[in-house]
């Protein structure tokens, strides 16, 4: 039982968890942990009399979904057991027809790319702003959106993320106004934002604006179990019956009652104590941010980023710690925290390490994180053995790599085929070093956060190859490349 043994080892380590899921393995939300531990196998049932059916809810599941809709102020809300990915696929399926143009941020999650294959819609990619100092994408700006719509009249919808993995939020109010002026649907991937509605100190949620449909993952920032999610709809512009049909396509016919029960419990908990729990998380994150900025050479982003290109607002329950100024890559610090301090971050990129703070964390977790980062900052040489470079100096030319990465991230790759067209085409594996000019069939994705460098249908250029190689050398995990450094492309 290799997986079971691995999970047992992880549990024995007693790790400090700043990663998903939001319950942080404690389940101490009132009687949540006790309730589910006691009934785990007893509640693993099928569609028995009195337990309703997720695919055609008419009883208790329908009632639970109606209570969820009231909490978030929607016209209809759905329980999802196949993650926010299934919600993204369903809302795109309900909104788009084959050949429709849809405006999409180039930094969208890979599930949006799958939605393009499912629907046969044609993407109009928009480059979000790229912050060279932080080494990350931010968001699409309203100004850029207006320009893209002018160049692509007749686009059916826009798909946008709120917030990003980094916590950056777009100007949703103005984006929705622009969309309405152009008779476009607004679909929002709010997988990382189910908590936004519960504090005035957080950015607004999609439901505060004229959004047609949006998905949320309460397992990420709230207390439900991994793979559980919600889909919300407002207004009459989305055909709810068509949406239900698409949900049926992307949902197991044996949905887990344990996952659905965790969604029901998460909803009830937020209804009773949501404000308190979210404020608790914000307070802990604020303490960590202050100490990190005061006592280390690292920089933890905060409110001061509001107003920078593409950042209308920021989710302060996330800790985005930039370590490049101290000579580290984010991959190195993530590795060091895990191996030396038993602290698990959510993820890292070239310049930053990310920590998700929820009410599942406690003050001891925060203290451990602060102490570890202070120690790393003060004793850089001491930890040379935990760095990726064989010389013990880490990736010494972070700036050069970041410049090259910025060049790649700010340009729109050349699209040679539409997503559905490339999906059904024949493919072959070729060495990355020989892939120049080839059309990508399998996305090349640093994961997490799951934002593709090259998506299916785009052409590989020489500078792409160089940057991908160096990202891997710097410690980045890259999906779409096999163990022999080959990528999957269309057959000539």
C-alpha positions in Angstrom: 0.0 0.0 0.0 2.5 2.7 -1.1 0.0 5.6 -1.0 -1.4 4.6 2.4 2.2 4.3 3.8 3.1 7.7 2.4 0.0 9.3 4.0 0.9 7.7 7.3 4.4 9.0 7.1 3.1 12.5 6.4 0.7 12.3 9.3 3.5 11.1 11.7 5.7 14.1 10.7 3.1 16.5 12.3 3.9 19.1 9.6 2.9 22.7 9.9 0.5 23.2 7.0 0.2 26.4 5.0 -1.3 24.6 2.0 -4.7 23.4 1.0 -7.1 22.2 2.2 -8.3 25.0 4.5 -9.1 22.7 7.4 -5.4 22.0 7.7 -5.9 18.4 8.7 -7.4 19.5 12.1 -11.1 19.5 11.5 -11.5 21.5 14.6 -14.3 23.6 13.3 -16.8 23.0 16.1 -17.5 19.3 15.9 -16.5 18.9 12.3 -13.6 16.6 12.9 -15.3 14.4 15.4 -18.5 14.2 13.3 -16.7 13.0 10.2 -14.2 10.7 11.8 -17.0 8.9 13.6 -19.2 8.6 10.6 -16.8 8.3 7.7 -17.7 4.8 6.5 -21.3 5.0 7.8 -21.9 8.0 5.6 -20.3 6.5 2.5 -23.6 5.6 0.9 -25.4 5.8 -2.4 -28.7 7.4 -3.5 -31.0 5.7 -1.0 -34.5 6.7 -0.2 -34.5 10.0 1.8 -30.9 10.9 0.7 -31.9 12.5 -2.7 -29.8 12.4 -5.9 -27.2 15.1 -6.9 -28.0 14.8 -10.6 -31.7 15.6 -10.0 -32.0 17.0 -6.5 -35.6 17.2 -5.2 -35.1 16.6 -1.4 -32.4 17.2 1.1 -29.7 18.0 -1.5 -32.0 20.5 -3.1 -32.7 22.1 0.3 -28.9 22.2 1.1 -28.2 23.9 -2.2 -31.0 26.4 -1.6 -29.5 27.3 1.7 -26.2 27.8 0.0 -27.8 30.1 -2.6 -29.3 32.2 0.2 -25.9 32.5 1.9 -24.2 33.8 -1.2 -27.2 35.7 -2.6 -27.5 33.7 -5.8 -30.4 32.6 -7.9 -29.1 29.0 -8.0 -26.2 27.2 -6.4 -24.9 23.7 -7.1 -22.8 21.2 -5.0 -19.8 19.9 -7.0 -17.9 16.7 -6.2 -15.5 16.9 -9.1 -13.8 20.2 -8.0 -14.1 23.7 -9.3 -12.8 22.2 -12.6 -16.2 20.6 -13.2 -17.8 23.9 -12.5 -15.6 25.8 -15.0 -16.4 23.2 -17.6 -20.1 23.3 -17.0 -20.4 27.1 -16.9 -18.4 27.4 -20.1 -20.5 24.7 -21.7 -23.7 26.5 -20.8 -22.5 29.8 -22.1 -20.6 28.9 -25.3 -21.3 27.3 -28.6 -18.8 25.9 -31.1 -17.1 28.7 -32.9 -18.0 31.4 -30.3 -15.2 33.7 -29.4 -14.4 34.0 -25.7 -11.9 36.4 -24.0 -9.6 34.6 -21.6 -6.7 35.7 -19.6 -3.5 34.0 -20.7 -2.9 33.2 -17.1 -6.1 31.2 -16.7 -6.1 27.8 -15.0 -5.8 24.7 -17.1 -9.5 23.9 -16.6 -10.4 26.8 -18.8 -8.3 25.3 -21.6 -10.3 22.1 -21.1 -13.5 24.1 -21.4 -12.3 25.3 -24.8 -11.9 21.8 -26.0 -15.3 20.7 -24.6 -17.2 23.7 -26.1 -15.3 24.2 -29.4 -15.1 27.9 -28.6 -12.3 30.0 -29.9 -10.1 31.7 -27.3 -9.1 35.3 -27.6 -6.1 35.4 -25.2 -5.4 38.5 -23.3 -2.1 39.1 -21.6 -2.5 40.1 -18.0 0.0 42.6 -16.5 3.4 41.2 -15.6 5.0 42.6 -12.5 8.7 42.4 -13.1 9.7 43.2 -9.5 7.7 40.3 -8.1 8.1 38.0 -11.1 4.3 37.2 -11.4 1.3 37.9 -13.5 -1.3 40.2 -12.0 -4.6 40.7 -13.8 -6.2 42.0 -17.0 -6.9 45.7 -16.8 -10.2 47.3 -18.1 -8.2 49.4 -20.6 -6.7 46.3 -22.2 -10.1 44.6 -22.2 -11.7 47.5 -24.1 -8.9 47.3 -26.7 -9.3 43.5 -27.1 -13.1 43.8 -27.4 -12.7 46.5 -30.1 -10.4 44.2 -32.0 -12.7 41.2 -31.5 -16.3 42.4 -31.8 -18.9 39.8 -31.1 -17.1 37.9 -28.4 -19.6 35.9 -26.5 -18.1 35.9 -23.0 -15.1 36.7 -20.8 -13.7 34.2 -18.3 -11.7 35.9 -15.5 -10.1 34.7 -12.3 -10.8 36.4 -8.9 -8.5 36.2 -7.0 -5.4 34.7 -8.5 -3.2 32.2 -6.7 -1.3 35.2 -5.4 -4.4 36.9 -4.1 -4.6 39.6 -6.8 -8.1 40.8 -7.8 -9.1 42.6 -11.0 -11.4 45.6 -11.2 -14.5 43.4 -11.5 -16.9 46.2 -11.3 -15.6 48.0 -14.4 -15.0 44.7 -16.2 -18.6 43.7 -15.7 -19.7 47.1 -16.9 -17.6 46.8 -20.1 -19.0 43.3 -20.6 -22.6 44.4 -20.3 -22.0 47.3 -22.7 -20.9 44.7 -25.3 -23.6 42.1 -24.5 -21.0 39.6 -23.1 -21.4 37.0 -20.4 -19.1 37.2 -17.4 -17.8 33.9 -16.0 -15.6 34.0 -13.0 -13.2 31.4 -11.6 -13.4 32.2 -7.9 -12.0 28.9 -6.8 -9.7 30.8 -4.4 -12.3 33.2 -3.1 -15.1 31.4 -1.2 -14.1 33.4 1.9 -14.2 36.9 0.3 -17.9 37.4 1.1 -17.3 37.2 4.9 -15.2 40.2 5.7 -15.2 43.9 4.8 -11.4 43.7 5.0 -11.3 41.4 1.9 -11.8 42.2 -1.8 -15.4 42.0 -3.0 -16.7 38.6 -4.2 -17.9 38.0 -7.8 -21.5 37.9 -6.4 -21.3 41.6 -5.6 -21.3 42.4 -9.3 -23.2 41.6 -12.5 -21.5 38.2 -12.9 -23.5 35.5 -14.7 -21.8 32.4 -13.1 -18.9 31.7 -10.8 -17.2 28.7 -9.2 -15.7 28.5 -5.7 -13.6 25.8 -3.9 -14.5 25.9 -0.2 -11.9 23.1 0.4 -9.2 25.7 -0.5 -9.9 28.4 2.0 -12.8 27.1 4.1 -13.5 23.7 5.8 -14.9 21.3 3.2 -13.0 18.2 1.9 -10.7 18.3 -1.0 -12.5 17.9 -4.4 -15.6 19.6 -3.2 -16.8 22.9 -4.7 -19.7 25.2 -5.4 -21.1 26.7 -8.6 -23.3 29.8 -8.4 -25.6 31.5 -11.0 -27.3 34.8 -11.1 -29.8 36.3 -13.6 -31.4 34.7 -16.6 -28.6 35.0 -19.2 -27.3 31.4 -18.3 -29.7 28.6 -19.3 -29.8 26.7 -16.0 -31.2 23.5 -17.5 -28.4 23.5 -20.0 -26.0 24.1 -17.2 -27.4 21.2 -15.3 -27.0 19.0 -18.3 -23.3 19.9 -18.6 -22.8 19.3 -14.9 -24.2 15.8 -15.5 -21.5 15.3 -18.2 -18.6 16.2 -15.9 -19.9 14.7 -12.6 -19.5 11.2 -11.4 -22.7 9.1 -11.4 -21.6 7.9 -8.0 -21.1 11.3 -6.2 -19.6 11.0 -2.7 -22.1 11.7 0.1 -19.1 12.4 2.3 -18.0 15.3 0.0 -21.5 16.6 -0.2 -21.9 16.4 3.6 -18.7 18.4 4.0 -20.1 21.1 1.7 -23.3 21.2 3.7 -21.3 21.5 6.9 -19.0 24.2 5.5 -22.0 26.2 4.4 -23.6 25.9 7.9 -20.4 26.9 9.6 -19.9 30.0 7.5 -23.5 31.0 8.0 -23.0 30.8 11.8 -19.4 31.9 12.3 -18.0 33.0 8.9 -17.1 36.6 9.9 -15.3 35.4 13.0 -13.4 32.6 11.3 -12.2 34.8 8.4 -11.2 37.7 10.7 -9.2 35.2 12.7 -7.3 34.1 9.6 -6.7 37.8 8.5 -5.4 38.6 12.0 -2.9 35.7 11.9 -1.8 36.6 8.4 -1.3 40.2 9.4 0.9 39.3 12.4 3.1 37.1 10.1 3.3 39.8 7.4 4.5 42.4 10.0 7.2 40.2 11.5 8.5 39.0 8.1 8.9 42.5 6.8 10.4 43.8 10.1 12.8 41.0 11.0 13.9 39.3 7.7 15.5 40.3 4.4 12.3 38.9 2.7 9.3 41.0 1.5 5.8 39.9 2.3 3.3 41.8 0.0 0.4 43.7 1.4 -2.0 46.6 0.8 0.7 48.7 -0.8 0.3 46.7 -4.0 -3.2 48.0 -4.6 -3.2 50.3 -7.6 -0.2 48.6 -9.3 -0.8 47.5 -12.8 -3.5 44.9 -12.8 -4.0 44.8 -9.0 -7.3 46.5 -8.0 -7.4 44.7 -4.7 -5.5 42.0 -2.8 -6.5 39.1 -0.5 -4.5 39.6 2.6 -5.2 36.1 4.0 -2.5 34.9 1.6 1.2 35.4 2.4 3.2 36.1 -0.8 6.8 36.2 0.4 9.4 37.4 -2.1 12.8 36.0 -1.4 14.7 37.0 -4.5 16.1 40.1 -2.8 17.9 37.9 -0.3 19.5 35.8 -3.1 17.2 32.8 -2.9 14.7 31.4 -5.4 11.3 30.6 -4.1 11.9 26.9 -4.9 14.9 26.9 -2.6 13.1 28.5 0.4 10.1 26.2 -0.1 12.5 23.2 -0.1 14.3 24.4 3.0 11.2 25.1 5.0 9.9 21.6 4.2 13.1 19.6 4.8 14.6 21.6 7.7 11.6 23.1 9.5 8.8 20.7 8.6 6.7 23.6 7.2 4.8 23.0 4.0 4.0 26.0 1.9 1.3 26.0 -0.7 3.7 26.5 -3.6 6.7 28.4 -4.8 7.8 30.1 -8.0 11.1 31.6 -9.1 10.9 34.6 -6.7 8.2 33.8 -4.2 6.9 31.4 -1.7 3.1 31.3 -0.9 1.4 30.4 2.3 -2.4 30.1 2.7 -3.6 31.2 6.1 -7.1 30.0 7.2 -8.9 29.6 10.5 -7.6 26.0 10.4 -4.2 27.4 11.3 -3.3 28.6 14.8 -0.9 31.0 16.5 1.7 28.3 16.9 1.7 27.7 13.2 2.3 31.4 12.6 5.1 31.5 15.2 6.8 28.5 13.6 6.7 30.1 10.2 8.0 33.5 11.5 10.9 31.8 13.4 11.9 29.7 10.4 11.9 32.6 7.9 13.9 34.7 10.4 16.4 31.9 10.8 16.8 31.3 7.0 17.2 35.1 6.5 19.9 35.4 9.1 21.9 32.2 8.3 22.0 32.0 4.5 25.3 30.3 4.3 24.4 27.8 7.0 21.7 26.3 4.7 23.7 26.0 1.5 23.2 22.2 1.5 19.5 22.7 1.1 19.8 24.8 -2.1 19.5 23.3 -5.6 22.8 24.3 -7.1 25.6 21.7 -6.8 28.0 24.6 -5.8 25.8 25.4 -2.8 25.1 28.9 -4.1 21.6 28.3 -5.4 20.6 29.7 -8.7 23.0 32.6 -8.5 21.8 34.5 -11.6 18.1 34.9 -10.6 18.0 38.3 -12.2 19.1 37.0 -15.6 16.5 34.2 -15.5 13.8 36.6 -14.4 14.6 38.9 -17.3 14.3 36.0 -19.7 11.1 34.8 -18.0 9.6 38.3 -18.2 10.2 38.3 -21.9 8.3 35.1 -22.4 5.5 36.0 -20.0 4.8 39.4 -21.6 4.5 38.1 -25.2 1.5 36.2 -26.6 2.7 32.9 -28.1 1.9 32.2 -31.7 -1.4 30.3 -32.0 -1.3 27.7 -34.9 -4.4 25.6 -34.1 -7.6 25.9 -32.1 -7.7 23.9 -28.8 -10.3 21.4 -30.0 -8.5 20.9 -33.3 -5.2 20.2 -31.6 -6.9 17.9 -29.0 -8.2 15.5 -31.7 -5.0 15.6 -33.7 -2.3 12.9 -33.6 0.7 13.5 -31.3 4.2 12.4 -30.7 6.9 13.0 -28.1 10.0 15.0 -29.2 13.0 16.1 -27.2 12.5 19.7 -25.9 15.8 20.8 -27.5 14.4 19.8 -30.9 10.9 21.2 -30.4 11.4 24.7 -32.0 8.6 25.3 -34.5 6.5 22.4 -33.3 2.9 22.8 -32.1 2.2 22.0 -28.5 -0.4 19.2 -27.9 0.1 18.9 -24.2 0.3 22.1 -22.2 3.6 23.0 -20.6 2.6 24.1 -17.1 4.6 25.0 -14.0 2.5 23.4 -11.2 1.3 24.8 -9.0 -0.3 27.2 -9.8 -1.3 25.5 -13.1 -0.9 28.5 -15.4 0.5 27.3 -18.8 3.6 28.7 -20.4 2.5 27.2 -23.7 -1.0 25.9 -24.3 -2.2 23.3 -26.9 -2.1 24.8 -30.3 0.7 27.2 -29.7 4.1 27.1 -31.4 7.3 26.5 -29.5 10.0 29.1 -30.1 13.7 28.9 -29.3 13.5 31.3 -26.3 10.7 29.2 -24.8 13.0 26.2 -24.8 15.8 28.1 -23.0 13.5 29.5 -20.3 11.8 26.1 -19.7 15.2 24.4 -19.2 16.4 27.0 -16.8 13.1 27.0 -14.8 13.6 23.2 -14.3 17.2 23.7 -13.3 16.1 26.3 -10.7 13.8 23.7 -9.1 10.4 24.3 -10.8 8.1 21.4 -11.3 7.0 21.4 -14.9 4.0 19.4 -16.2 4.0 18.4 -19.8 7.6 17.2 -19.9 8.5 13.6 -19.4 11.5 12.1 -17.6 13.5 12.2 -20.8 13.0 15.9 -21.3 10.5 15.4 -24.1 7.3 17.3 -24.9 4.1 16.1 -26.6 3.5 17.9 -29.9 1.3 17.4 -33.0 2.5 15.1 -35.8 3.9 17.1 -38.7 
